[in-house]
Amino acid sequence: MHIRKETSYTDKEIEFMAKLPLVTFEKANGHKDHGSIEAGTLVSARKLKQANPKTKILYYRNVIVHYGGYAADKELESVSGAFLEDKNGNTKLVRSKVKAYDLSNPVLRDWWVQACKTMTSDTAIDGVFLDGNIKALETGYLARQIGVVKKKETMAGYHLMMKQTREAIGQDKLMIANILRARFTEGGLEYIDYFNGSYLEGFFHNVGKMSYEEYVAKGIDTIQKAARQGKIIAFTAGLKGQGNSSHMGIDEAHGFIDSFEEAQAAFSYPLGIFLICAEEYSYFRPHEGYSANENENWMRWFPEYDRPLGAPKGPAMKNGYTYTREFEHATVKLDISKRSADIKWHTLDPDTK
């Protein structure tokens, strides 16, 4: 689960999240009720830990985009040159609306790392979720506004900041990044060593000259390699509107689905991809966005969640753009050219354990 809500979560919502193994409290959590994102996140995290101590909870930080509402922002006011500027002195460079951190600034990096250390020192927080990595590492992102030299300096600063974060929060806390993406030469595996695992979004919208099939197949191969290394995989897929919402194809757009039947129809294909890739520390979430402010769609519970899966009988077999894989209680056939998956459950009753 990857979720945000401006106000406090209800007992019903906490009870729902307590059924899940991995939860990220995204930006803008609880700040309207508790004064800051940090305070709101901790209130929710402590309630969730009380409901299920086994649920792993991550605190959200974006590595380059400055989202407001954090208590730590007060200290940021004293950091000179904290934000990137274009040649005209403009600092709102992300979507022409939001500021971006100058990661080449060591004082800025220290501030960012300290914010993560402070939050992860709380026993209710098991680690940090790091977003914005694609923006930080994509060579062309903001290069026109800030210049190629400055972009390279910020990329070098990013790598330093990831090392500093691990040192600051310790080896026992998780670092899970939004990092695996087929657009990279090695699909993001070249950066995975900093992290315990990767969240995945933007999986379906191909960029560059790669076809849809080539892009998705490379993404599958990347997930499989990372998962077999023992990395945590948090695979997400929008049930509607799996498209680009930025000119470089970095961000992902989503839309709400009106009916459960429509959501169920869109569910099988991303689930099939996940099962083709899944290993011991792999997790899955289909969704309609990250906000819990509008409705309760984020609490949809699909019957497949209650079916026994069992251990895989081996890795997936690939033939062109089709894949098959056998589990103890299911057979998965995936065709990415047809954008379809056929999952045969060996037990018909979801309550069978």
ABEGO torsion letter per residue (X at the ends): XBBBBABBBBAAAAAAAAABABBBBBBGBGAAAAGBAAAAAAAAAAAAAAABAABBBBBBBBAABBBBGBAAAAAAAABBGABBBBAAGBABABGGABBBBBAABAAAAAAAAAAAAAAAABAABAEBBBBGAAAAABAABGAAAAEAAAAAAAAAAAAAAAAAAAAAAEAABBBBBBABBAABAAGGAAAAAABAEBBBBGAABBBEABBAAAAAAAAAAAAAAAAAAGBBBBBBBBABGBBBABAAGABBBBBBBABAAAAAAAAAAAAAAAAAABBAABBBBBBAEABAAABAAAABBBAAAABBAEBBAEBBBBBEABBBBBBAABBBBBBAAAGBBBBBBABABAABX
